[in-house]
Amino acid sequence: MDADLFLVIGAVILVLSVPALFSAFSESRPPRTGAVMVLLGGGMVFWAITQHPGGYEFSDIPHALTRVIGRYF
């Protein structure tokens, strides 16, 4: 798998972890699922940044998203 795909999947997991974290905190229970999602998504984004030649800039993220969507859909 390439770095763009890991970046996009990691970013999606990070975005989806926010509702899980808010739900856990609002119901006064430990945020286990949200924490695992943050670790997994953050690890994927970190791996993608370190494996991409030259790294990613913030402006490269939308281009990576469109490349991945165009490639797989």
mmCIF file as gemmi writes it, N, C-alpha and C atoms, coordinates in Angstrom:
data_model
loop_
_atom_site.group_PDB
_atom_site.id
_atom_site.type_symbol
_atom_site.label_atom_id
_atom_site.label_alt_id
_atom_site.label_comp_id
_atom_site.label_asym_id
_atom_site.label_entity_id
_atom_site.label_seq_id
_atom_site.pdbx_PDB_ins_code
_atom_site.Cartn_x
_atom_site.Cartn_y
_atom_site.Cartn_z
_atom_site.occupancy
_atom_site.B_iso_or_equiv
_atom_site.pdbx_formal_charge
_atom_site.auth_seq_id
_atom_site.auth_asym_id
_atom_site.pdbx_PDB_model_num
ATOM 1 N N . MET Axp A 1 ? 0.845 -1.186 0 1 0 ? 1 A 1
ATOM 2 C CA . MET Axp A 1 ? 0 0 0 1 0 ? 1 A 1
ATOM 3 C C . MET Axp A 1 ? 0.884 1.242 0 1 0 ? 1 A 1
ATOM 4 N N . ASP Axp A 2 ? 0.371 2.27 -0.582 1 0 ? 2 A 1
ATOM 5 C CA . ASP Axp A 2 ? 1.173 3.485 -0.675 1 0 ? 2 A 1
ATOM 6 C C . ASP Axp A 2 ? 0.825 4.471 0.44 1 0 ? 2 A 1
ATOM 7 N N . ALA Axp A 3 ? 1.642 5.486 0.539 1 0 ? 3 A 1
ATOM 8 C CA . ALA Axp A 3 ? 1.51 6.451 1.634 1 0 ? 3 A 1
ATOM 9 C C . ALA Axp A 3 ? 0.215 7.262 1.531 1 0 ? 3 A 1
ATOM 10 N N . ASP Axp A 4 ? -0.227 7.571 0.319 1 0 ? 4 A 1
ATOM 11 C CA . ASP Axp A 4 ? -1.467 8.337 0.171 1 0 ? 4 A 1
ATOM 12 C C . ASP Axp A 4 ? -2.66 7.591 0.765 1 0 ? 4 A 1
ATOM 13 N N . LEU Axp A 5 ? -2.726 6.297 0.503 1 0 ? 5 A 1
ATOM 14 C CA . LEU Axp A 5 ? -3.835 5.505 1.019 1 0 ? 5 A 1
ATOM 15 C C . LEU Axp A 5 ? -3.799 5.457 2.545 1 0 ? 5 A 1
ATOM 16 N N . PHE Axp A 6 ? -2.613 5.264 3.129 1 0 ? 6 A 1
ATOM 17 C CA . PHE Axp A 6 ? -2.505 5.249 4.586 1 0 ? 6 A 1
ATOM 18 C C . PHE Axp A 6 ? -2.856 6.605 5.176 1 0 ? 6 A 1
ATOM 19 N N . LEU Axp A 7 ? -2.479 7.675 4.512 1 0 ? 7 A 1
ATOM 20 C CA . LEU Axp A 7 ? -2.812 9.015 4.997 1 0 ? 7 A 1
ATOM 21 C C . LEU Axp A 7 ? -4.321 9.221 5.014 1 0 ? 7 A 1
ATOM 22 N N . VAL Axp A 8 ? -4.989 8.844 3.956 1 0 ? 8 A 1
ATOM 23 C CA . VAL Axp A 8 ? -6.437 9.048 3.86 1 0 ? 8 A 1
ATOM 24 C C . VAL Axp A 8 ? -7.186 8.16 4.854 1 0 ? 8 A 1
ATOM 25 N N . ILE Axp A 9 ? -6.823 6.895 4.934 1 0 ? 9 A 1
ATOM 26 C CA . ILE Axp A 9 ? -7.5 5.996 5.876 1 0 ? 9 A 1
ATOM 27 C C . ILE Axp A 9 ? -7.246 6.447 7.311 1 0 ? 9 A 1
ATOM 28 N N . GLY Axp A 10 ? -6.017 6.838 7.626 1 0 ? 10 A 1
ATOM 29 C CA . GLY Axp A 10 ? -5.707 7.323 8.968 1 0 ? 10 A 1
ATOM 30 C C . GLY Axp A 10 ? -6.475 8.58 9.314 1 0 ? 10 A 1
ATOM 31 N N . ALA Axp A 11 ? -6.591 9.492 8.363 1 0 ? 11 A 1
ATOM 32 C CA . ALA Axp A 11 ? -7.343 10.728 8.61 1 0 ? 11 A 1
ATOM 33 C C . ALA Axp A 11 ? -8.826 10.438 8.834 1 0 ? 11 A 1
ATOM 34 N N . VAL Axp A 12 ? -9.382 9.497 8.077 1 0 ? 12 A 1
ATOM 35 C CA . VAL Axp A 12 ? -10.788 9.131 8.257 1 0 ? 12 A 1
ATOM 36 C C . VAL Axp A 12 ? -10.996 8.493 9.633 1 0 ? 12 A 1
ATOM 37 N N . ILE Axp A 13 ? -10.096 7.635 10.046 1 0 ? 13 A 1
ATOM 38 C CA . ILE Axp A 13 ? -10.209 7.013 11.37 1 0 ? 13 A 1
ATOM 39 C C . ILE Axp A 13 ? -10.107 8.074 12.457 1 0 ? 13 A 1
ATOM 40 N N . LEU Axp A 14 ? -9.209 9.039 12.296 1 0 ? 14 A 1
ATOM 41 C CA . LEU Axp A 14 ? -9.097 10.109 13.288 1 0 ? 14 A 1
ATOM 42 C C . LEU Axp A 14 ? -10.372 10.932 13.37 1 0 ? 14 A 1
ATOM 43 N N . VAL Axp A 15 ? -10.98 11.232 12.241 1 0 ? 15 A 1
ATOM 44 C CA . VAL Axp A 15 ? -12.225 12.005 12.246 1 0 ? 15 A 1
ATOM 45 C C . VAL Axp A 15 ? -13.353 11.201 12.901 1 0 ? 15 A 1
ATOM 46 N N . LEU Axp A 16 ? -13.395 9.909 12.626 1 0 ? 16 A 1
ATOM 47 C CA . LEU Axp A 16 ? -14.447 9.076 13.213 1 0 ? 16 A 1
ATOM 48 C C . LEU Axp A 16 ? -14.227 8.817 14.708 1 0 ? 16 A 1
ATOM 49 N N . SER Axp A 17 ? -13.041 9.039 15.201 1 0 ? 17 A 1
ATOM 50 C CA . SER Axp A 17 ? -12.783 8.831 16.63 1 0 ? 17 A 1
ATOM 51 C C . SER Axp A 17 ? -13.356 9.953 17.488 1 0 ? 17 A 1
ATOM 52 N N . VAL Axp A 18 ? -13.573 11.124 16.912 1 0 ? 18 A 1
ATOM 53 C CA . VAL Axp A 18 ? -14.075 12.262 17.69 1 0 ? 18 A 1
ATOM 54 C C . VAL Axp A 18 ? -15.453 11.976 18.294 1 0 ? 18 A 1
ATOM 55 N N . PRO Axp A 19 ? -16.447 11.481 17.542 1 0 ? 19 A 1
ATOM 56 C CA . PRO Axp A 19 ? -17.733 11.171 18.179 1 0 ? 19 A 1
ATOM 57 C C . PRO Axp A 19 ? -17.624 10.092 19.259 1 0 ? 19 A 1
ATOM 58 N N . ALA Axp A 20 ? -16.754 9.109 19.039 1 0 ? 20 A 1
ATOM 59 C CA . ALA Axp A 20 ? -16.584 8.059 20.052 1 0 ? 20 A 1
ATOM 60 C C . ALA Axp A 20 ? -16.008 8.636 21.338 1 0 ? 20 A 1
ATOM 61 N N . LEU Axp A 21 ? -15.064 9.55 21.214 1 0 ? 21 A 1
ATOM 62 C CA . LEU Axp A 21 ? -14.486 10.181 22.406 1 0 ? 21 A 1
ATOM 63 C C . LEU Axp A 21 ? -15.508 11.049 23.127 1 0 ? 21 A 1
ATOM 64 N N . PHE Axp A 22 ? -16.24 11.875 22.383 1 0 ? 22 A 1
ATOM 65 C CA . PHE Axp A 22 ? -17.256 12.729 23.01 1 0 ? 22 A 1
ATOM 66 C C . PHE Axp A 22 ? -18.345 11.895 23.681 1 0 ? 22 A 1
ATOM 67 N N . SER Axp A 23 ? -18.751 10.808 23.045 1 0 ? 23 A 1
ATOM 68 C CA . SER Axp A 23 ? -19.774 9.952 23.62 1 0 ? 23 A 1
ATOM 69 C C . SER Axp A 23 ? -19.296 9.333 24.931 1 0 ? 23 A 1
ATOM 70 N N . ALA Axp A 24 ? -18.069 8.869 24.949 1 0 ? 24 A 1
ATOM 71 C CA . ALA Axp A 24 ? -17.541 8.254 26.166 1 0 ? 24 A 1
ATOM 72 C C . ALA Axp A 24 ? -17.423 9.274 27.288 1 0 ? 24 A 1
ATOM 73 N N . PHE Axp A 25 ? -16.923 10.456 26.977 1 0 ? 25 A 1
ATOM 74 C CA . PHE Axp A 25 ? -16.769 11.473 28.013 1 0 ? 25 A 1
ATOM 75 C C . PHE Axp A 25 ? -18.128 11.958 28.526 1 0 ? 25 A 1
ATOM 76 N N . SER Axp A 26 ? -19.119 12.072 27.65 1 0 ? 26 A 1
ATOM 77 C CA . SER Axp A 26 ? -20.424 12.57 28.081 1 0 ? 26 A 1
ATOM 78 C C . SER Axp A 26 ? -21.168 11.552 28.945 1 0 ? 26 A 1
ATOM 79 N N . GLU Axp A 27 ? -20.881 10.267 28.747 1 0 ? 27 A 1
ATOM 80 C CA . GLU Axp A 27 ? -21.527 9.229 29.533 1 0 ? 27 A 1
ATOM 81 C C . GLU Axp A 27 ? -20.668 8.77 30.712 1 0 ? 27 A 1
ATOM 82 N N . SER Axp A 28 ? -19.581 9.465 30.988 1 0 ? 28 A 1
ATOM 83 C CA . SER Axp A 28 ? -18.675 9.18 32.107 1 0 ? 28 A 1
ATOM 84 C C . SER Axp A 28 ? -18.168 7.737 32.105 1 0 ? 28 A 1
ATOM 85 N N . ARG Axp A 29 ? -17.728 7.295 30.946 1 0 ? 29 A 1
ATOM 86 C CA . ARG Axp A 29 ? -17.109 5.974 30.859 1 0 ? 29 A 1
ATOM 87 C C . ARG Axp A 29 ? -15.753 6.109 30.184 1 0 ? 29 A 1
ATOM 88 N N . PRO Axp A 30 ? -14.874 5.138 30.343 1 0 ? 30 A 1
ATOM 89 C CA . PRO Axp A 30 ? -13.535 5.258 29.762 1 0 ? 30 A 1
ATOM 90 C C . PRO Axp A 30 ? -13.588 5.258 28.228 1 0 ? 30 A 1
ATOM 91 N N . PRO Axp A 31 ? -12.82 6.114 27.601 1 0 ? 31 A 1
ATOM 92 C CA . PRO Axp A 31 ? -12.855 6.221 26.133 1 0 ? 31 A 1
ATOM 93 C C . PRO Axp A 31 ? -11.953 5.202 25.446 1 0 ? 31 A 1
ATOM 94 N N . ARG Axp A 32 ? -12.179 3.93 25.683 1 0 ? 32 A 1
ATOM 95 C CA . ARG Axp A 32 ? -11.295 2.892 25.137 1 0 ? 32 A 1
ATOM 96 C C . ARG Axp A 32 ? -11.343 2.829 23.616 1 0 ? 32 A 1
ATOM 97 N N . THR Axp A 33 ? -12.526 2.773 23.056 1 0 ? 33 A 1
ATOM 98 C CA . THR Axp A 33 ? -12.652 2.665 21.597 1 0 ? 33 A 1
ATOM 99 C C . THR Axp A 33 ? -12.1 3.899 20.907 1 0 ? 33 A 1
ATOM 100 N N . GLY Axp A 34 ? -12.438 5.058 21.428 1 0 ? 34 A 1
ATOM 101 C CA . GLY Axp A 34 ? -11.926 6.294 20.842 1 0 ? 34 A 1
ATOM 102 C C . GLY Axp A 34 ? -10.411 6.391 20.942 1 0 ? 34 A 1
ATOM 103 N N . ALA Axp A 35 ? -9.863 5.951 22.049 1 0 ? 35 A 1
ATOM 104 C CA . ALA Axp A 35 ? -8.41 5.993 22.222 1 0 ? 35 A 1
ATOM 105 C C . ALA Axp A 35 ? -7.709 5.044 21.26 1 0 ? 35 A 1
ATOM 106 N N . VAL Axp A 36 ? -8.271 3.858 21.069 1 0 ? 36 A 1
ATOM 107 C CA . VAL Axp A 36 ? -7.688 2.911 20.113 1 0 ? 36 A 1
ATOM 108 C C . VAL Axp A 36 ? -7.759 3.476 18.697 1 0 ? 36 A 1
ATOM 109 N N . MET Axp A 37 ? -8.867 4.121 18.379 1 0 ? 37 A 1
ATOM 110 C CA . MET Axp A 37 ? -9.002 4.719 17.046 1 0 ? 37 A 1
ATOM 111 C C . MET Axp A 37 ? -8.007 5.857 16.849 1 0 ? 37 A 1
ATOM 112 N N . VAL Axp A 38 ? -7.774 6.663 17.869 1 0 ? 38 A 1
ATOM 113 C CA . VAL Axp A 38 ? -6.797 7.749 17.766 1 0 ? 38 A 1
ATOM 114 C C . VAL Axp A 38 ? -5.396 7.175 17.567 1 0 ? 38 A 1
ATOM 115 N N . LEU Axp A 39 ? -5.048 6.135 18.325 1 0 ? 39 A 1
ATOM 116 C CA . LEU Axp A 39 ? -3.731 5.518 18.17 1 0 ? 39 A 1
ATOM 117 C C . LEU Axp A 39 ? -3.559 4.896 16.783 1 0 ? 39 A 1
ATOM 118 N N . LEU Axp A 40 ? -4.569 4.199 16.313 1 0 ? 40 A 1
ATOM 119 C CA . LEU Axp A 40 ? -4.489 3.564 14.999 1 0 ? 40 A 1
ATOM 120 C C . LEU Axp A 40 ? -4.416 4.608 13.885 1 0 ? 40 A 1
ATOM 121 N N . GLY Axp A 41 ? -5.315 5.575 13.909 1 0 ? 41 A 1
ATOM 122 C CA . GLY Axp A 41 ? -5.313 6.62 12.881 1 0 ? 41 A 1
ATOM 123 C C . GLY Axp A 41 ? -4.066 7.471 12.93 1 0 ? 41 A 1
ATOM 124 N N . GLY Axp A 42 ? -3.637 7.839 14.124 1 0 ? 42 A 1
ATOM 125 C CA . GLY Axp A 42 ? -2.414 8.631 14.257 1 0 ? 42 A 1
ATOM 126 C C . GLY Axp A 42 ? -1.188 7.875 13.793 1 0 ? 42 A 1
ATOM 127 N N . GLY Axp A 43 ? -1.142 6.583 14.087 1 0 ? 43 A 1
ATOM 128 C CA . GLY Axp A 43 ? -0.026 5.76 13.612 1 0 ? 43 A 1
ATOM 129 C C . GLY Axp A 43 ? 0.004 5.653 12.103 1 0 ? 43 A 1
ATOM 130 N N . MET Axp A 44 ? -1.162 5.521 11.499 1 0 ? 44 A 1
ATOM 131 C CA . MET Axp A 44 ? -1.216 5.437 10.036 1 0 ? 44 A 1
ATOM 132 C C . MET Axp A 44 ? -0.792 6.753 9.389 1 0 ? 44 A 1
ATOM 133 N N . VAL Axp A 45 ? -1.247 7.871 9.95 1 0 ? 45 A 1
ATOM 134 C CA . VAL Axp A 45 ? -0.854 9.174 9.405 1 0 ? 45 A 1
ATOM 135 C C . VAL Axp A 45 ? 0.646 9.387 9.596 1 0 ? 45 A 1
ATOM 136 N N . PHE Axp A 46 ? 1.168 9.028 10.764 1 0 ? 46 A 1
ATOM 137 C CA . PHE Axp A 46 ? 2.604 9.174 11.016 1 0 ? 46 A 1
ATOM 138 C C . PHE Axp A 46 ? 3.414 8.321 10.049 1 0 ? 46 A 1
ATOM 139 N N . TRP Axp A 47 ? 2.989 7.075 9.814 1 0 ? 47 A 1
ATOM 140 C CA . TRP Axp A 47 ? 3.7 6.208 8.883 1 0 ? 47 A 1
ATOM 141 C C . TRP Axp A 47 ? 3.671 6.795 7.473 1 0 ? 47 A 1
ATOM 142 N N . ALA Axp A 48 ? 2.523 7.325 7.077 1 0 ? 48 A 1
ATOM 143 C CA . ALA Axp A 48 ? 2.407 7.904 5.737 1 0 ? 48 A 1
ATOM 144 C C . ALA Axp A 48 ? 3.323 9.113 5.578 1 0 ? 48 A 1
ATOM 145 N N . ILE Axp A 49 ? 3.405 9.945 6.607 1 0 ? 49 A 1
ATOM 146 C CA . ILE Axp A 49 ? 4.259 11.138 6.525 1 0 ? 49 A 1
ATOM 147 C C . ILE Axp A 49 ? 5.724 10.749 6.439 1 0 ? 49 A 1
ATOM 148 N N . THR Axp A 50 ? 6.121 9.728 7.19 1 0 ? 50 A 1
ATOM 149 C CA . THR Axp A 50 ? 7.533 9.328 7.174 1 0 ? 50 A 1
ATOM 150 C C . THR Axp A 50 ? 7.909 8.565 5.916 1 0 ? 50 A 1
ATOM 151 N N . GLN Axp A 51 ? 6.97 7.889 5.276 1 0 ? 51 A 1
ATOM 152 C CA . GLN Axp A 51 ? 7.288 7.099 4.084 1 0 ? 51 A 1
ATOM 153 C C . GLN Axp A 51 ? 7.177 7.882 2.782 1 0 ? 51 A 1
ATOM 154 N N . HIS Axp A 52 ? 6.464 8.974 2.78 1 0 ? 52 A 1
ATOM 155 C CA . HIS Axp A 52 ? 6.306 9.779 1.56 1 0 ? 52 A 1
ATOM 156 C C . HIS Axp A 52 ? 7.579 10.594 1.351 1 0 ? 52 A 1
ATOM 157 N N . PRO Axp A 53 ? 8.158 10.537 0.148 1 0 ? 53 A 1
ATOM 158 C CA . PRO Axp A 53 ? 9.372 11.32 -0.094 1 0 ? 53 A 1
ATOM 159 C C . PRO Axp A 53 ? 9.113 12.82 0.07 1 0 ? 53 A 1
ATOM 160 N N . GLY Axp A 54 ? 9.822 13.446 0.97 1 0 ? 54 A 1
ATOM 161 C CA . GLY Axp A 54 ? 9.647 14.866 1.211 1 0 ? 54 A 1
ATOM 162 C C . GLY Axp A 54 ? 8.541 15.174 2.201 1 0 ? 54 A 1
ATOM 163 N N . GLY Axp A 55 ? 7.819 14.163 2.666 1 0 ? 55 A 1
ATOM 164 C CA . GLY Axp A 55 ? 6.731 14.38 3.612 1 0 ? 55 A 1
ATOM 165 C C . GLY Axp A 55 ? 5.525 15.009 2.946 1 0 ? 55 A 1
ATOM 166 N N . TYR Axp A 56 ? 4.553 15.365 3.75 1 0 ? 56 A 1
ATOM 167 C CA . TYR Axp A 56 ? 3.338 16.016 3.265 1 0 ? 56 A 1
ATOM 168 C C . TYR Axp A 56 ? 3.269 17.416 3.848 1 0 ? 56 A 1
ATOM 169 N N . GLU Axp A 57 ? 2.748 18.324 3.077 1 0 ? 57 A 1
ATOM 170 C CA . GLU Axp A 57 ? 2.383 19.638 3.589 1 0 ? 57 A 1
ATOM 171 C C . GLU Axp A 57 ? 0.865 19.638 3.765 1 0 ? 57 A 1
ATOM 172 N N . PHE Axp A 58 ? 0.37 20.611 4.508 1 0 ? 58 A 1
ATOM 173 C CA . PHE Axp A 58 ? -1.075 20.658 4.759 1 0 ? 58 A 1
ATOM 174 C C . PHE Axp A 58 ? -1.858 20.789 3.454 1 0 ? 58 A 1
ATOM 175 N N . SER Axp A 59 ? -1.301 21.493 2.487 1 0 ? 59 A 1
ATOM 176 C CA . SER Axp A 59 ? -1.996 21.68 1.214 1 0 ? 59 A 1
ATOM 177 C C . SER Axp A 59 ? -1.97 20.424 0.343 1 0 ? 59 A 1
ATOM 178 N N . ASP Axp A 60 ? -1.15 19.429 0.672 1 0 ? 60 A 1
ATOM 179 C CA . ASP Axp A 60 ? -1.091 18.185 -0.101 1 0 ? 60 A 1
ATOM 180 C C . ASP Axp A 60 ? -2.197 17.203 0.268 1 0 ? 60 A 1
ATOM 181 N N . ILE Axp A 61 ? -2.836 17.4 1.401 1 0 ? 61 A 1
ATOM 182 C CA . ILE Axp A 61 ? -3.824 16.435 1.876 1 0 ? 61 A 1
ATOM 183 C C . ILE Axp A 61 ? -5.038 16.343 0.942 1 0 ? 61 A 1
ATOM 184 N N . PRO Axp A 62 ? -5.626 17.464 0.476 1 0 ? 62 A 1
ATOM 185 C CA . PRO Axp A 62 ? -6.751 17.32 -0.467 1 0 ? 62 A 1
ATOM 186 C C . PRO Axp A 62 ? -6.352 16.635 -1.775 1 0 ? 62 A 1
ATOM 187 N N . HIS Axp A 63 ? -5.127 16.875 -2.244 1 0 ? 63 A 1
ATOM 188 C CA . HIS Axp A 63 ? -4.673 16.221 -3.474 1 0 ? 63 A 1
ATOM 189 C C . HIS Axp A 63 ? -4.507 14.715 -3.256 1 0 ? 63 A 1
ATOM 190 N N . ALA Axp A 64 ? -4.005 14.328 -2.088 1 0 ? 64 A 1
ATOM 191 C CA . ALA Axp A 64 ? -3.878 12.903 -1.781 1 0 ? 64 A 1
ATOM 192 C C . ALA Axp A 64 ? -5.254 12.257 -1.704 1 0 ? 64 A 1
ATOM 193 N N . LEU Axp A 65 ? -6.209 12.95 -1.12 1 0 ? 65 A 1
ATOM 194 C CA . LEU Axp A 65 ? -7.574 12.426 -1.022 1 0 ? 65 A 1
ATOM 195 C C . LEU Axp A 65 ? -8.176 12.204 -2.406 1 0 ? 65 A 1
ATOM 196 N N . THR Axp A 66 ? -8.025 13.163 -3.288 1 0 ? 66 A 1
ATOM 197 C CA . THR Axp A 66 ? -8.599 13.004 -4.631 1 0 ? 66 A 1
ATOM 198 C C . THR Axp A 66 ? -7.87 11.921 -5.422 1 0 ? 66 A 1
ATOM 199 N N . ARG Axp A 67 ? -6.559 11.771 -5.22 1 0 ? 67 A 1
ATOM 200 C CA . ARG Axp A 67 ? -5.826 10.687 -5.902 1 0 ? 67 A 1
ATOM 201 C C . ARG Axp A 67 ? -6.31 9.329 -5.434 1 0 ? 67 A 1
ATOM 202 N N . VAL Axp A 68 ? -6.52 9.165 -4.144 1 0 ? 68 A 1
ATOM 203 C CA . VAL Axp A 68 ? -6.977 7.876 -3.625 1 0 ? 68 A 1
ATOM 204 C C . VAL Axp A 68 ? -8.405 7.586 -4.083 1 0 ? 68 A 1
ATOM 205 N N . ILE Axp A 69 ? -9.287 8.566 -4.019 1 0 ? 69 A 1
ATOM 206 C CA . ILE Axp A 69 ? -10.665 8.365 -4.469 1 0 ? 69 A 1
ATOM 207 C C . ILE Axp A 69 ? -10.692 8.038 -5.966 1 0 ? 69 A 1
ATOM 208 N N . GLY Axp A 70 ? -9.902 8.747 -6.758 1 0 ? 70 A 1
ATOM 209 C CA . GLY Axp A 70 ? -9.863 8.492 -8.187 1 0 ? 70 A 1
ATOM 210 C C . GLY Axp A 70 ? -9.289 7.135 -8.527 1 0 ? 70 A 1
ATOM 211 N N . ARG Axp A 71 ? -8.365 6.65 -7.728 1 0 ? 71 A 1
ATOM 212 C CA . ARG Axp A 71 ? -7.731 5.368 -7.999 1 0 ? 71 A 1
ATOM 213 C C . ARG Axp A 71 ? -8.63 4.191 -7.645 1 0 ? 71 A 1
ATOM 214 N N . TYR Axp A 72 ? -9.381 4.304 -6.57 1 0 ? 72 A 1
ATOM 215 C CA . TYR Axp A 72 ? -10.13 3.15 -6.086 1 0 ? 72 A 1
ATOM 216 C C . TYR Axp A 72 ? -11.626 3.21 -6.394 1 0 ? 72 A 1
ATOM 217 N N . PHE Axp A 73 ? -12.122 4.315 -6.931 1 0 ? 73 A 1
ATOM 218 C CA . PHE Axp A 73 ? -13.547 4.386 -7.251 1 0 ? 73 A 1
ATOM 219 C C . PHE Axp A 73 ? -13.771 4.659 -8.683 1 0 ? 73 A 1
